[in-house]
């Protein structure tokens, strides 16, 4: 972090502290000193900051493994600094950037550019993936060993799928040798239908728009699972959207394949029935919102642990681009500042998912995926901490976002829980 060497001692007072890493929960205090969780002294040092956490949830800092920061090349939509600040506003202490920038992150220099930008931003910790293939073109495997040595935590061509099975096999073999996971945007580019704008279902048929069938996802999920079984690679399926994919992943996990998967808040909350054709800013994303039955299976997949991670797929776009009409507008919605509250409101407040399991999906599971220590509230651990006020109900207003993106599915939604404070390495991050 781009901060002085020492942080102000802080006492987070009277919170509901929940630590998925140790499976411990208590109501009381948490003391931060010298960038670590520390034993609380009998007498607090002069100048200690006191944060009243009464009625709040105190957790290890959240991790989002799927964020589009757009820099370099797309700074009108987002920058590393603005995205990191938005992440802090949403409760995240670590985010993982995707490599579909201009130019793509397919060189060690590109990896270092993102990591350096994150440190200079001085907010949420920024990690990055790197391309699986050169230029994300799918025709030649990128220099994976060099990219990993530069600091890439995973490989992905996110936004594109490696269509050639032989190239994907080679990439997964090399990733397995390096011990680095492969993340895949699983969508067959031949089957997705030229110009597909939404799910190939009743809404697409009614409006006469080209659709993207669920089979475009499931064919690649099945292909990737077969290659993961063959190569031993750690495979992660990004933004799962349909029921059949969940079933394929569940079956593979039961047979020992190293496959994990993520669900986004927007795919868990909405389905094709919710789409307003005049609102591509809110409802056009890739993969698309699918049927109500698909949404239900995603929700059960999260609750049962098949989809062990949440991730936002935060994808900002200028509103002028999103205003081009549903078919012409770019894919993607933002999510960093609503994700924690949206998933809590949908799954925990309704008692569909235990609180600790929900937290694991935002903390220990993503940390395990990217080979990082599990964030924890235990003494001696890095002081990455989120304080979440459960007593606040609020309505989402996009114009209040820290992100440059306003293209949200959640505008106008009532959510429960608001981030009160975020600490990274013991430093309180003020993102406003």
Secondary structure, DSSP 8 states (H G I E B T S, - for coil): --S-S----EEEEEEEEEETTTTEEEEEEEEEETTEEE---SS--TT-EEEE-TTEEEEE-EEEEEEE--TTT-TTT--HHHHHHHHHHTTEEEEEE-S-SSS-S-SHHHHHHHHHHHHHHTSSEEEE-B-SBGGG-SSSB--HHHHHHHT--EE--TTS----HHHHHHHHHHHHHHT-EEEE----TTTT-TT--EETTHHHHHHT--EE-HHHHHHHHHHHHHHHHHH---EEE-S--SHHHHHHHHHHHHTT--EEEEE-HHHHH--GGG--TT-HHHH--SS----HHHHHHHHHHHHHTSS-EE---EE---HHHHTT-TTTS------TTTHHHHHIIIIITTTSS-HHHHHHHHTHHHHHHTT------STTSB--EEEEEEEEEEE--GGG-SSS----TTTT-EEEEEEEEEEETTEE----
